[in-house]
């Protein structure tokens, strides 16, 4: 596709459940980023991939959060034992080259934990 | 100290005026600087990128960078109601590949 695609656009889950959020980056972009944005805040860095490997996962808040990018394209953000505090918009972005090129964002997944 | 700081606003300017948005950052090693615009309920979209000291102009937008003072600004000339949005400053940190965002400044352009 032409842009970064994120699915689902909305996800409502119960506290304690497991969720997966998917991101399909722009074709050819080697760098892929995950951010989390709460209301009234800027995007908060979670993790970024350069190719298949997680180059920096320092933003993951705890071990309930995990992300993979097994073939260097599509990425999945996985959240175990969800908590109400995990409710936010999860944004995925990609760029041709990490650090220098601007990020292109998807439309985000709005996660609501009840 | 936050890595990237912005005044949350709202900043209100009349239509046709110049809007000035400011951002300071703490990492002296930062090399790439970006301004994103975010409409309510939408994702951030890139407005400007700047990599060296000085001014960079693109249409009604001018980005200014001063690495010695660790600040970057965005000027919007001839502000339009459609410019009303939150403007996010983003700076590469942590060795250059991580993009850190400020909390954003809400801009309101009034008729």
Backbone of each chain as ProteinMPNN parsed JSONL, in Angstrom:
{"seq_chain_A": "XXXXXXXXXXXXXXXXXXXXXXXXXXXXXXXXXXXXXXXXXXXXXXXXXXXXXXXXXXXXXXXXXXXXXXXXXXXXXXXXXXXXXXXXXXXXXXXXXXXXXXXXXXXXXXXXXX", "coords_chain_A": {"N_chain_A": [[0.82, -1.201, 0.0], [0.227, 2.389, -0.146], [0.722, 3.825, 2.174], [1.502, 3.651, 5.741], [-0.012, 0.973, 7.316], [-2.275, 0.148, 9.845], [-3.722, -2.274, 11.938], [-6.057, -3.655, 14.338], [-8.219, -0.752, 13.807], [-9.538, 0.052, 16.009], [-9.652, -1.319, 19.282], [-11.204, -3.038, 21.783], [-10.824, -4.399, 24.918], [-10.898, -6.675, 27.684], [-9.67, -6.169, 30.982], [-6.702, -7.869, 31.767], [-6.654, -9.5, 29.561], [-5.062, -10.696, 26.487], [-3.561, -8.912, 23.806], [-2.971, -8.201, 20.32], [-1.404, -5.998, 18.142], [-1.182, -4.832, 14.864], [1.158, -3.81, 12.352], [1.799, -2.616, 9.154], [4.347, -1.569, 7.294], [5.482, 1.132, 5.079], [6.394, 0.026, 1.895], [9.673, -1.088, 1.502], [10.743, 0.484, 3.48], [13.088, 0.36, 6.003], [13.272, 0.928, 8.672], [11.237, 0.744, 11.546], [8.897, 1.949, 13.814], [7.32, 1.971, 17.036], [4.982, 3.799, 18.855], [3.276, 5.214, 21.708], [0.408, 7.018, 22.475], [-1.14, 9.063, 24.717], [-4.092, 10.879, 25.741], [-3.744, 14.32, 25.165], [-1.027, 14.251, 25.294], [2.292, 13.996, 23.864], [3.488, 11.663, 21.331], [4.836, 8.742, 22.767], [7.832, 7.085, 22.843], [8.259, 3.632, 22.184], [9.545, 1.306, 20.972], [11.991, 0.518, 18.446], [12.678, -0.902, 15.261], [15.306, -1.995, 13.194], [15.36, -3.327, 10.26], [14.963, -6.734, 10.899], [15.616, -6.865, 13.55], [15.228, -5.694, 16.947], [16.292, -2.618, 17.511], [16.281, -0.738, 19.504], [14.704, -0.991, 22.427], [14.067, 0.428, 24.618], [11.906, 1.932, 25.455], [9.773, 0.316, 26.071], [7.365, -0.284, 28.512], [7.246, -2.338, 30.452], [7.652, -5.9, 31.103], [5.345, -6.96, 30.051], [4.913, -6.057, 27.584], [5.728, -6.644, 24.228], [7.384, -6.858, 21.083], [7.577, -7.834, 17.654], [9.237, -8.43, 14.516], [9.452, -10.341, 12.295], [10.163, -10.847, 9.552], [11.207, -8.545, 8.677], [9.399, -6.75, 7.723], [6.231, -6.523, 8.203], [5.098, -5.751, 11.484], [4.322, -6.78, 14.82], [2.838, -5.725, 17.751], [2.679, -6.849, 20.977], [0.681, -7.28, 23.811], [0.501, -8.447, 26.992], [-1.698, -9.603, 29.61], [-3.398, -7.278, 29.947], [-3.827, -3.961, 31.251], [-5.842, -1.312, 32.674], [-4.489, 1.052, 32.453], [-3.081, 0.75, 30.134], [-4.585, 1.674, 28.108], [-4.745, 3.629, 25.267], [-3.693, 5.393, 22.277], [-2.033, 3.543, 19.928], [0.64, 4.048, 17.941], [2.167, 3.407, 14.843], [5.088, 3.809, 12.91], [7.109, 4.331, 9.997], [10.294, 4.556, 8.317], [12.662, 5.31, 5.673], [15.326, 5.27, 6.483], [16.736, 4.908, 9.641], [16.727, 7.52, 12.021], [17.659, 9.747, 10.417], [15.86, 10.195, 8.342], [12.494, 11.475, 8.092], [9.634, 10.312, 10.009], [6.893, 8.327, 8.922], [3.624, 8.106, 9.713], [1.16, 5.646, 10.657], [-2.464, 5.28, 10.906], [-3.016, 4.59, 13.451], [-3.901, 2.531, 16.321], [-6.567, 2.465, 18.414], [-6.611, 1.542, 21.63], [-8.634, 0.252, 24.103], [-8.967, -0.627, 27.383], [-11.063, -2.325, 29.432]], "CA_chain_A": [[0.0, 0.0, 0.0], [0.95, 3.638, -0.238], [1.086, 4.348, 3.476], [1.602, 2.699, 6.839], [-1.324, 0.429, 7.636], [-2.368, -0.443, 11.183], [-4.976, -2.956, 12.234], [-7.318, -2.995, 13.991], [-8.226, 0.675, 14.089], [-10.02, 0.132, 17.39], [-9.674, -2.595, 19.983], [-11.676, -2.982, 23.16], [-10.541, -5.67, 25.561], [-11.075, -6.679, 29.135], [-8.469, -6.22, 31.814], [-6.14, -9.199, 31.926], [-6.593, -10.21, 28.29], [-3.9, -10.52, 25.612], [-3.905, -8.272, 22.53], [-1.94, -8.019, 19.308], [-1.626, -4.884, 17.238], [-0.389, -5.097, 13.671], [1.61, -2.669, 11.559], [2.379, -2.922, 7.85], [5.004, -0.303, 6.942], [5.647, 1.466, 3.674], [7.292, -0.919, 1.241], [11.062, -0.654, 1.362], [11.224, 1.174, 4.684], [13.751, -0.613, 6.863], [13.084, 1.292, 10.079], [9.838, 0.718, 11.98], [8.799, 2.446, 15.187], [6.063, 1.945, 17.765], [4.783, 4.837, 19.862], [2.006, 5.191, 22.413], [-0.006, 8.393, 22.725], [-2.289, 9.274, 25.589], [-4.779, 12.137, 25.462], [-3.063, 15.527, 25.604], [0.415, 14.032, 25.361], [2.954, 13.665, 22.617], [3.8, 10.239, 21.191], [5.858, 8.224, 23.667], [8.58, 6.028, 22.167], [8.24, 2.295, 22.776], [10.557, 0.411, 20.413], [12.158, 0.624, 17.007], [13.335, -1.994, 14.551], [16.063, -1.767, 11.974], [15.247, -4.66, 9.683], [14.249, -7.697, 11.739], [16.022, -6.785, 14.945], [14.852, -4.549, 17.77], [17.512, -1.838, 17.729], [16.136, 0.001, 20.752], [13.421, -1.302, 23.068], [14.155, 1.079, 25.93], [10.649, 2.569, 25.814], [8.747, -0.643, 26.511], [7.182, 0.035, 29.932], [7.498, -3.504, 31.313], [7.765, -7.146, 30.329], [4.069, -7.358, 29.446], [4.935, -5.55, 26.213], [6.726, -7.28, 23.373], [7.123, -6.608, 19.665], [8.376, -8.638, 16.729], [9.216, -8.072, 13.088], [10.221, -11.534, 11.908], [10.673, -10.849, 8.186], [11.683, -7.211, 8.332], [8.343, -5.916, 7.14], [5.136, -6.387, 9.156], [5.451, -5.874, 12.899], [3.216, -6.993, 15.748], [3.043, -5.334, 19.15], [1.906, -7.78, 21.787], [0.525, -6.84, 25.192], [-0.066, -9.505, 27.831], [-2.33, -9.215, 30.886], [-3.643, -5.846, 29.785], [-4.299, -3.16, 32.379], [-6.583, -0.133, 32.222], [-3.492, 2.072, 32.136], [-2.552, 0.529, 28.784], [-5.477, 2.336, 27.164], [-4.068, 4.719, 24.555], [-3.571, 5.15, 20.839], [-0.736, 2.987, 19.592], [1.022, 4.52, 16.614], [3.303, 2.791, 14.171], [5.673, 4.68, 11.905], [8.261, 3.75, 9.316], [11.127, 5.49, 7.568], [13.652, 4.602, 4.856], [16.57, 5.135, 7.244], [16.531, 5.338, 11.022], [17.435, 8.664, 12.568], [17.802, 10.902, 9.541], [14.626, 10.408, 7.585], [11.286, 11.673, 8.902], [8.758, 9.169, 10.185], [5.573, 8.339, 8.305], [2.774, 7.428, 10.68], [-0.111, 5.043, 10.338], [-3.606, 5.937, 11.541], [-3.059, 4.229, 14.86], [-4.89, 1.631, 16.904], [-7.044, 2.954, 19.72], [-6.825, 0.419, 22.536], [-9.378, 0.548, 25.323], [-8.999, -1.762, 28.302], [-12.174, -2.085, 30.368]], "C_chain_A": [[0.858, 1.257, 0.0], [1.457, 4.127, 1.111], [1.249, 3.237, 4.495], [0.184, 2.26, 7.234], [-1.313, -0.216, 9.018], [-3.747, -1.084, 11.362], [-4.922, -3.586, 13.619], [-7.235, -1.497, 14.244], [-8.682, 0.935, 15.521], [-10.021, -1.253, 18.003], [-10.133, -2.344, 21.407], [-11.457, -4.358, 23.771], [-10.743, -5.545, 27.055], [-9.724, -6.745, 29.832], [-8.007, -7.67, 31.969], [-6.016, -9.979, 30.626], [-5.311, -9.878, 27.528], [-4.363, -9.856, 24.304], [-2.691, -8.21, 21.617], [-2.347, -6.888, 18.391], [-0.665, -5.028, 16.069], [-0.037, -3.819, 12.929], [2.263, -3.162, 10.276], [3.021, -1.642, 7.316], [4.986, -0.028, 5.444], [6.687, 0.529, 3.075], [8.687, -0.33, 1.083], [11.612, 0.1, 2.561], [11.819, 0.154, 5.645], [13.54, -0.32, 8.344], [11.591, 1.339, 10.415], [9.786, 1.051, 13.46], [7.396, 2.209, 15.73], [6.081, 3.061, 18.809], [3.43, 4.621, 20.517], [1.653, 6.633, 22.73], [-1.266, 8.421, 23.579], [-2.855, 10.66, 25.322], [-3.997, 13.322, 26.017], [-1.563, 15.404, 25.708], [0.998, 13.826, 23.974], [3.179, 12.169, 22.517], [4.985, 9.846, 22.077], [6.521, 7.029, 23.005], [8.485, 4.707, 22.925], [9.432, 1.473, 22.297], [10.76, 0.769, 18.948], [12.989, -0.538, 16.479], [14.131, -1.436, 13.381], [16.134, -3.147, 11.314], [14.452, -5.567, 10.616], [14.528, -7.524, 13.217], [15.526, -5.542, 15.653], [16.118, -3.785, 18.122], [17.479, -1.083, 19.052], [14.758, -0.284, 21.321], [13.315, -0.628, 24.437], [12.848, 1.721, 26.38], [9.552, 1.611, 26.245], [8.578, -0.514, 28.022], [7.463, -1.124, 30.885], [7.461, -4.768, 30.463], [6.424, -7.668, 29.816], [4.017, -6.959, 27.97], [6.066, -6.227, 25.439], [6.381, -6.993, 21.923], [8.063, -7.447, 18.824], [8.232, -8.082, 15.326], [10.004, -9.159, 12.356], [10.813, -11.511, 10.504], [11.115, -9.466, 7.729], [10.656, -6.325, 7.667], [7.261, -5.693, 8.185], [5.647, -6.572, 10.58], [4.184, -6.068, 13.718], [3.64, -6.559, 17.135], [2.101, -6.191, 19.993], [1.858, -7.281, 23.225], [-0.177, -7.949, 25.969], [-0.712, -8.896, 29.067], [-2.621, -7.714, 30.908], [-4.2, -5.216, 31.054], [-4.99, -1.912, 31.843], [-5.629, 0.987, 31.817], [-2.848, 1.896, 30.765], [-3.414, 1.205, 27.724], [-4.807, 3.573, 26.583], [-4.22, 4.465, 23.059], [-2.148, 4.674, 20.579], [-0.435, 3.306, 18.134], [2.231, 3.746, 16.104], [3.797, 3.765, 13.109], [6.837, 3.966, 11.228], [9.046, 4.852, 8.616], [12.156, 4.697, 6.768], [14.937, 4.299, 5.631], [16.343, 5.655, 8.639], [17.354, 6.58, 11.322], [17.474, 9.892, 11.7], [16.499, 11.224, 8.823], [13.441, 10.628, 8.514], [10.476, 10.388, 8.998], [7.43, 9.406, 9.482], [4.672, 7.491, 9.188], [1.569, 6.754, 10.04], [-1.228, 5.766, 11.084], [-3.783, 5.552, 13.004], [-4.109, 3.188, 15.195], [-5.283, 2.201, 18.259], [-7.391, 1.747, 20.58], [-7.543, 0.905, 23.785], [-9.455, -0.716, 26.158], [-10.053, -1.468, 29.366], [-12.031, -2.898, 31.652]], "O_chain_A": [[2.079, 1.183, 0.133], [2.504, 4.77, 1.187], [1.151, 2.053, 4.175], [-0.696, 3.091, 7.455], [-0.442, -1.03, 9.321], [-4.777, -0.52, 10.994], [-3.851, -4.017, 14.048], [-6.266, -1.027, 14.84], [-8.268, 1.905, 16.156], [-10.346, -2.239, 17.341], [-9.542, -1.552, 22.14], [-11.864, -5.368, 23.197], [-10.756, -4.446, 27.611], [-8.764, -7.315, 29.312], [-8.799, -8.568, 32.258], [-5.345, -11.01, 30.586], [-4.585, -8.939, 27.857], [-5.417, -10.194, 23.765], [-1.547, -8.172, 22.07], [-3.484, -6.824, 17.923], [0.518, -5.311, 16.256], [-0.823, -2.873, 12.88], [3.157, -4.008, 10.3], [2.307, -0.719, 6.924], [4.531, -0.852, 4.65], [7.73, 0.274, 3.677], [8.853, 0.787, 0.591], [12.818, 0.33, 2.65], [11.15, -0.795, 6.053], [13.621, -1.224, 9.175], [10.79, 1.898, 9.666], [10.542, 0.498, 14.259], [6.414, 2.24, 14.988], [7.055, 3.24, 19.541], [2.556, 3.945, 19.974], [2.5, 7.392, 23.202], [-2.308, 7.877, 23.211], [-2.181, 11.514, 24.746], [-3.629, 13.335, 27.191], [-0.889, 16.333, 26.154], [0.276, 13.518, 23.025], [3.071, 11.467, 23.522], [6.002, 10.538, 22.12], [5.847, 6.063, 22.646], [8.615, 4.668, 24.148], [10.233, 1.0, 23.103], [9.846, 1.256, 18.283], [13.869, -1.07, 17.156], [13.687, -0.529, 12.678], [16.877, -4.021, 11.759], [13.372, -5.19, 11.071], [13.753, -7.989, 14.053], [15.415, -4.472, 15.054], [16.924, -4.243, 18.932], [18.522, -0.818, 19.65], [13.751, 0.138, 20.752], [12.56, -1.073, 25.301], [12.689, 2.026, 27.562], [8.509, 2.045, 26.733], [9.563, -0.624, 28.751], [7.88, -0.896, 32.02], [7.261, -4.706, 29.25], [6.384, -8.732, 29.199], [3.188, -7.457, 27.209], [7.189, -6.362, 25.923], [5.205, -6.895, 21.573], [9.192, -7.734, 19.221], [7.276, -7.383, 14.99], [11.101, -8.908, 11.857], [11.871, -12.1, 10.282], [11.366, -9.242, 6.545], [10.989, -5.277, 7.115], [7.363, -4.759, 8.981], [6.5, -7.417, 10.853], [3.112, -5.582, 13.355], [4.683, -6.98, 17.635], [0.895, -6.247, 19.75], [2.884, -6.902, 23.789], [-1.3, -8.338, 25.646], [-0.327, -7.817, 29.516], [-2.147, -6.986, 31.78], [-4.935, -5.842, 31.818], [-4.757, -1.501, 30.706], [-5.943, 1.781, 30.93], [-2.147, 2.788, 30.287], [-3.011, 1.297, 26.565], [-4.359, 4.453, 27.318], [-4.794, 3.462, 22.634], [-1.181, 5.329, 20.968], [-1.153, 2.892, 17.223], [3.179, 3.473, 16.84], [3.001, 4.465, 12.484], [7.473, 3.097, 11.825], [8.526, 5.938, 8.358], [12.491, 3.566, 7.119], [15.549, 3.243, 5.472], [15.804, 6.749, 8.806], [18.518, 6.684, 10.933], [17.331, 11.001, 12.214], [16.098, 12.383, 8.718], [13.38, 10.045, 9.596], [10.617, 9.489, 8.169], [6.912, 10.522, 9.447], [4.923, 6.303, 9.388], [1.033, 7.215, 9.032], [-0.983, 6.737, 11.801], [-4.611, 6.13, 13.709], [-5.074, 2.988, 14.457], [-4.442, 2.393, 19.137], [-8.343, 1.021, 20.295], [-7.107, 1.852, 24.438], [-9.946, -1.749, 25.7], [-9.95, -0.488, 30.105], [-12.881, -2.809, 32.538]]}, "seq_chain_B": "XXXXXXXXXXXXXXXXXXXXXXXXXXXXXXXXXXXXXXXXXXXXXXXXXXXXXXXXXXXXXXXXXXXXXXXXXXXXXXXXXXXXXXXXXXXXXXXXXXXXXXXXXXXXXXX", "coords_chain_B": {"N_chain_B": [[14.356, 16.938, 34.002], [12.653, 17.228, 30.959], [13.246, 15.575, 27.843], [12.469, 16.821, 25.478], [10.915, 19.856, 25.27], [7.905, 21.69, 25.203], [5.663, 24.449, 25.165], [2.428, 23.9, 26.232], [0.237, 25.383, 25.488], [-3.193, 26.606, 25.072], [-2.155, 28.363, 22.095], [-3.273, 31.245, 20.832], [-3.979, 32.918, 17.865], [-4.821, 35.604, 15.634], [-6.472, 35.251, 12.456], [-4.354, 35.418, 9.621], [-2.171, 36.396, 10.98], [1.207, 35.958, 12.322], [2.214, 32.886, 13.606], [4.133, 31.679, 16.264], [5.993, 29.035, 17.308], [7.66, 27.254, 19.812], [10.436, 25.215, 20.916], [12.477, 23.379, 23.106], [15.385, 21.356, 23.708], [17.206, 18.695, 25.321], [19.348, 16.988, 24.729], [22.515, 17.352, 23.673], [23.694, 16.072, 21.584], [21.845, 15.742, 19.596], [20.775, 15.583, 16.215], [18.894, 15.696, 14.197], [15.842, 17.306, 13.419], [12.38, 17.819, 13.73], [9.154, 19.017, 12.77], [5.844, 18.247, 13.425], [2.423, 18.163, 12.516], [-0.671, 17.714, 14.114], [-3.917, 16.914, 13.822], [-6.956, 16.834, 15.691], [-7.738, 13.625, 16.784], [-6.401, 12.447, 14.71], [-3.411, 11.138, 13.049], [0.052, 12.128, 13.524], [1.475, 14.36, 11.105], [4.123, 15.124, 8.923], [5.568, 18.347, 8.888], [7.867, 19.992, 8.668], [11.397, 19.504, 8.315], [14.624, 19.896, 9.748], [18.135, 20.255, 9.786], [20.481, 21.645, 10.135], [22.015, 24.547, 11.611], [20.201, 27.652, 11.563], [17.78, 29.066, 9.292], [15.014, 27.521, 7.647], [12.897, 27.546, 4.969], [9.604, 26.839, 3.838], [7.121, 27.391, 1.879], [4.506, 28.785, 3.677], [5.686, 28.186, 6.031], [8.391, 28.353, 8.324], [11.213, 26.924, 9.637], [13.408, 27.165, 12.401], [16.637, 26.71, 13.686], [18.795, 26.47, 16.433], [21.512, 25.206, 17.564], [23.413, 25.707, 19.541], [22.01, 27.003, 21.543], [20.132, 25.134, 21.918], [17.507, 25.047, 20.852], [14.583, 24.908, 18.837], [12.406, 26.283, 16.454], [9.181, 27.049, 15.017], [7.727, 28.958, 12.572], [4.679, 30.203, 11.439], [3.4, 31.789, 8.81], [0.857, 34.173, 7.802], [-1.405, 32.939, 9.073], [-3.976, 30.49, 8.989], [-7.378, 29.414, 9.6], [-7.428, 26.671, 9.143], [-4.964, 25.895, 10.009], [-5.183, 25.403, 12.635], [-4.393, 23.244, 15.107], [-2.509, 20.687, 16.837], [0.904, 21.112, 17.345], [3.744, 19.26, 17.066], [6.98, 18.933, 18.285], [9.87, 17.186, 17.369], [12.773, 15.334, 18.072], [15.88, 13.816, 17.339], [17.325, 11.487, 19.506], [19.369, 9.755, 21.954], [21.665, 8.727, 20.657], [20.965, 9.01, 18.056], [19.053, 7.589, 16.531], [16.59, 7.346, 17.666], [13.499, 8.897, 17.853], [12.323, 11.507, 19.687], [9.478, 12.981, 21.074], [7.97, 16.143, 21.884], [5.387, 17.374, 24.12], [3.65, 18.789, 22.611], [2.17, 21.748, 21.158], [-0.818, 23.407, 21.295], [-2.417, 25.079, 18.749], [-4.542, 27.737, 17.979], [-6.254, 29.305, 15.497], [-7.934, 32.171, 15.028], [-10.9, 33.52, 13.613]], "CA_chain_B": [[14.175, 17.746, 32.784], [12.185, 16.452, 29.826], [14.168, 15.617, 26.716], [11.943, 17.799, 24.522], [9.903, 20.635, 25.98], [7.096, 22.65, 24.477], [4.55, 25.042, 25.886], [1.244, 23.166, 25.758], [-0.754, 26.298, 24.949], [-3.284, 26.932, 23.65], [-1.665, 29.603, 21.537], [-4.329, 31.792, 19.969], [-3.562, 34.017, 16.989], [-5.867, 35.948, 14.67], [-6.231, 34.869, 11.067], [-3.453, 36.318, 8.918], [-1.021, 36.735, 11.818], [2.301, 34.979, 12.393], [2.233, 32.048, 14.802], [5.498, 31.276, 16.611], [5.982, 27.862, 18.181], [9.021, 27.029, 20.28], [10.761, 23.899, 21.454], [13.846, 23.216, 23.577], [15.751, 19.951, 23.871], [18.293, 18.565, 26.294], [20.451, 16.171, 24.229], [23.394, 18.149, 22.808], [24.072, 15.267, 20.431], [20.746, 15.645, 18.626], [21.199, 16.015, 14.892], [17.759, 15.854, 13.28], [14.76, 17.993, 14.112], [11.182, 17.76, 12.904], [7.877, 19.54, 13.252], [4.682, 17.507, 12.956], [1.11, 18.724, 12.813], [-1.614, 16.656, 14.455], [-5.298, 17.31, 14.017], [-7.631, 16.043, 16.715], [-8.172, 12.303, 16.345], [-5.608, 11.991, 13.558], [-2.008, 10.86, 13.309], [0.965, 13.23, 13.185], [1.963, 14.45, 9.733], [5.338, 15.928, 8.869], [5.489, 19.691, 8.325], [9.201, 20.484, 8.333], [12.579, 18.895, 8.904], [15.776, 20.797, 9.708], [19.285, 19.498, 10.253], [21.62, 22.514, 10.401], [21.666, 25.835, 12.194], [19.703, 28.663, 10.663], [16.384, 29.029, 8.906], [14.605, 26.746, 6.483], [11.564, 28.004, 4.619], [8.816, 26.021, 2.92], [5.813, 28.016, 1.797], [4.21, 29.67, 4.806], [6.362, 27.66, 7.215], [9.835, 28.517, 8.484], [11.806, 26.289, 10.81], [14.653, 27.793, 12.834], [17.399, 25.84, 14.582], [19.967, 27.023, 17.101], [22.041, 24.081, 18.347], [24.133, 26.221, 20.711], [21.004, 27.286, 22.563], [19.304, 23.945, 21.991], [16.108, 25.297, 20.603], [14.089, 24.889, 17.468], [11.117, 26.954, 16.409], [8.403, 26.989, 13.787], [6.913, 30.132, 12.311], [3.637, 30.022, 10.426], [2.965, 33.11, 8.336], [-0.494, 34.235, 7.252], [-2.103, 31.803, 9.695], [-5.328, 30.201, 8.524], [-8.115, 28.547, 10.536], [-7.061, 25.272, 8.904], [-3.714, 25.615, 10.723], [-5.519, 25.065, 14.023], [-3.994, 21.852, 15.351], [-1.402, 20.567, 17.787], [2.184, 21.027, 16.651], [4.68, 18.444, 17.831], [8.402, 19.027, 18.006], [10.494, 15.873, 17.525], [14.229, 15.457, 18.04], [16.56, 12.526, 17.477], [18.049, 11.377, 20.763], [19.878, 8.409, 22.231], [22.616, 8.269, 19.654], [20.593, 9.471, 16.726], [18.036, 6.854, 15.795], [15.318, 7.384, 18.369], [12.854, 10.189, 17.717], [11.598, 11.84, 20.905], [8.512, 14.043, 20.842], [7.456, 16.962, 22.961], [3.969, 17.159, 24.405], [2.863, 19.485, 21.602], [1.554, 23.043, 21.428], [-2.094, 23.559, 20.59], [-2.562, 26.362, 18.076], [-5.894, 28.093, 17.545], [-6.286, 30.472, 14.625], [-9.297, 32.684, 15.176], [-11.403, 34.378, 12.532]], "C_chain_B": [[13.726, 16.839, 31.641], [13.162, 16.601, 28.673], [13.764, 16.661, 25.684], [10.8, 18.544, 25.208], [9.217, 21.637, 25.064], [6.058, 23.231, 25.418], [3.266, 24.424, 25.336], [0.171, 24.058, 25.165], [-2.071, 26.19, 25.697], [-2.703, 28.306, 23.316], [-2.727, 30.088, 20.567], [-3.783, 32.966, 19.171], [-4.709, 34.339, 16.049], [-5.478, 35.483, 13.266], [-5.352, 35.908, 10.383], [-2.204, 36.693, 9.694], [0.061, 35.662, 11.705], [2.192, 34.209, 13.706], [3.66, 31.572, 15.032], [5.447, 30.176, 17.658], [7.416, 27.503, 18.535], [9.201, 25.672, 20.933], [12.211, 23.931, 21.932], [14.117, 21.738, 23.806], [17.008, 19.851, 24.721], [19.518, 17.808, 25.763], [21.302, 16.968, 23.248], [23.836, 17.387, 21.559], [23.002, 15.152, 19.364], [21.15, 16.258, 17.3], [20.045, 16.308, 13.933], [16.563, 16.375, 14.053], [13.555, 18.086, 13.174], [10.025, 18.461, 13.596], [6.764, 18.724, 12.592], [3.424, 18.264, 13.353], [0.158, 17.563, 13.086], [-2.99, 17.264, 14.691], [-5.937, 16.357, 15.019], [-8.127, 14.713, 16.147], [-7.415, 11.734, 15.166], [-4.167, 11.72, 13.971], [-1.14, 12.063, 12.97], [1.369, 13.183, 11.715], [3.128, 15.443, 9.705], [5.082, 17.276, 8.213], [6.86, 20.12, 7.818], [10.262, 19.585, 8.967], [13.727, 19.899, 8.773], [16.937, 20.093, 10.369], [20.487, 20.377, 10.599], [21.129, 23.852, 10.933], [21.174, 26.822, 11.141], [18.226, 28.472, 10.39], [16.181, 28.142, 7.693], [13.154, 27.09, 6.188], [10.909, 27.043, 3.641], [7.408, 26.594, 2.904], [5.585, 28.982, 2.941], [4.954, 29.271, 6.08], [7.864, 27.948, 7.168], [10.263, 27.822, 9.761], [13.132, 26.972, 11.111], [15.327, 26.876, 13.843], [18.604, 26.576, 15.129], [20.5, 25.932, 18.028], [22.777, 24.557, 19.595], [23.171, 26.484, 21.861], [20.023, 26.143, 22.742], [17.824, 24.272, 21.868], [15.812, 25.251, 19.115], [12.707, 25.508, 17.476], [10.464, 26.784, 15.044], [7.581, 28.264, 13.692], [5.912, 29.798, 11.215], [3.143, 31.408, 10.04], [1.555, 33.02, 7.793], [-1.335, 33.057, 7.769], [-3.549, 31.715, 9.225], [-6.053, 29.344, 9.571], [-7.767, 27.075, 10.371], [-5.723, 24.903, 9.546], [-3.964, 25.244, 12.187], [-5.317, 23.574, 14.235], [-2.984, 21.854, 16.484], [-0.117, 20.347, 17.004], [3.201, 20.356, 17.566], [6.101, 18.669, 17.347], [9.01, 17.647, 18.258], [11.989, 15.993, 17.258], [14.85, 14.072, 18.13], [17.413, 12.553, 18.743], [18.664, 9.986, 20.865], [20.801, 7.885, 21.172], [22.183, 8.514, 18.234], [19.459, 8.764, 16.047], [16.666, 6.832, 16.458], [14.749, 8.78, 18.252], [11.989, 10.439, 18.94], [10.731, 13.059, 20.649], [8.278, 14.863, 22.103], [5.964, 16.693, 23.149], [3.058, 17.865, 23.415], [2.319, 20.813, 22.087], [0.278, 23.134, 20.606], [-2.198, 24.973, 20.031], [-4.014, 26.559, 17.664], [-5.805, 29.37, 16.723], [-7.729, 30.946, 14.559], [-9.663, 33.627, 14.047], [-11.523, 35.818, 12.998]], "O_chain_B": [[14.343, 15.806, 31.383], [13.826, 17.629, 28.539], [14.621, 17.312, 25.086], [9.836, 17.931, 25.669], [9.853, 22.329, 24.269], [5.627, 22.569, 26.363], [3.039, 24.422, 24.126], [-0.701, 23.589, 24.434], [-2.089, 25.732, 26.84], [-2.746, 29.25, 24.105], [-3.04, 29.409, 19.589], [-3.197, 33.892, 19.731], [-5.49, 33.454, 15.698], [-4.297, 35.344, 12.947], [-5.56, 37.112, 10.532], [-1.269, 37.253, 9.122], [-0.133, 34.615, 11.088], [2.092, 34.802, 14.78], [4.322, 31.114, 14.101], [4.923, 30.367, 18.756], [8.285, 27.452, 17.665], [8.253, 25.067, 21.433], [13.081, 24.454, 21.235], [13.198, 20.961, 24.067], [17.779, 20.805, 24.826], [20.615, 17.972, 26.296], [20.875, 17.234, 22.125], [24.299, 17.989, 20.591], [23.228, 14.527, 18.328], [21.783, 17.313, 17.255], [20.198, 17.069, 12.977], [16.296, 15.955, 15.179], [13.692, 18.39, 11.989], [9.929, 18.495, 14.823], [6.743, 18.538, 11.375], [3.375, 18.917, 14.395], [0.176, 16.555, 12.38], [-3.197, 18.027, 15.635], [-5.505, 15.214, 15.17], [-8.848, 14.686, 15.149], [-7.748, 10.657, 14.672], [-3.756, 12.029, 15.09], [-1.56, 12.93, 12.204], [1.579, 12.109, 11.151], [3.105, 16.468, 10.386], [4.475, 17.363, 7.146], [6.998, 20.557, 6.675], [10.042, 18.986, 10.02], [13.791, 20.658, 7.805], [16.769, 19.416, 11.383], [21.41, 19.924, 11.275], [19.977, 24.235, 10.728], [21.645, 26.839, 10.003], [17.513, 27.81, 11.145], [17.052, 28.025, 6.83], [12.285, 26.944, 7.048], [11.555, 26.506, 2.741], [6.603, 26.321, 3.795], [6.381, 29.896, 3.155], [4.852, 29.956, 7.098], [8.514, 27.808, 6.132], [9.736, 28.101, 10.838], [13.887, 27.316, 10.202], [14.68, 26.335, 14.739], [19.343, 27.224, 14.387], [20.002, 25.755, 19.14], [22.761, 23.865, 20.614], [23.49, 26.214, 23.019], [19.173, 26.186, 23.631], [17.003, 23.832, 22.673], [16.666, 25.516, 18.27], [11.925, 25.283, 18.4], [11.11, 26.425, 14.06], [6.835, 28.608, 14.609], [6.255, 29.191, 10.2], [2.54, 32.111, 10.851], [1.1, 31.955, 7.377], [-1.896, 32.288, 6.989], [-4.243, 32.721, 9.084], [-5.41, 28.629, 10.341], [-7.803, 26.313, 11.337], [-5.382, 23.722, 9.621], [-3.046, 24.819, 12.889], [-5.989, 22.748, 13.617], [-2.647, 22.908, 17.024], [-0.057, 19.502, 16.111], [3.476, 20.816, 18.675], [6.385, 18.603, 16.151], [8.693, 17.009, 19.262], [12.41, 16.676, 16.325], [14.395, 13.24, 18.915], [18.127, 13.52, 19.008], [18.498, 9.152, 19.976], [20.732, 6.708, 20.819], [22.941, 8.259, 17.299], [18.929, 9.279, 15.063], [15.695, 6.353, 15.872], [15.449, 9.755, 18.526], [11.046, 9.695, 19.211], [11.189, 14.049, 20.079], [8.37, 14.363, 23.224], [5.364, 15.893, 22.431], [1.857, 17.599, 23.362], [2.041, 20.988, 23.273], [0.29, 22.962, 19.388], [-2.078, 25.949, 20.772], [-4.637, 25.672, 17.08], [-5.332, 30.398, 17.21], [-8.621, 30.23, 14.103], [-8.846, 34.424, 13.587], [-11.93, 36.685, 12.226]]}, "name": "protein", "num_of_chains": 2, "seq": "XXXXXXXXXXXXXXXXXXXXXXXXXXXXXXXXXXXXXXXXXXXXXXXXXXXXXXXXXXXXXXXXXXXXXXXXXXXXXXXXXXXXXXXXXXXXXXXXXXXXXXXXXXXXXXXXXXXXXXXXXXXXXXXXXXXXXXXXXXXXXXXXXXXXXXXXXXXXXXXXXXXXXXXXXXXXXXXXXXXXXXXXXXXXXXXXXXXXXXXXXXXXXXXXXXXXXXXXXXXXXXXXX"}
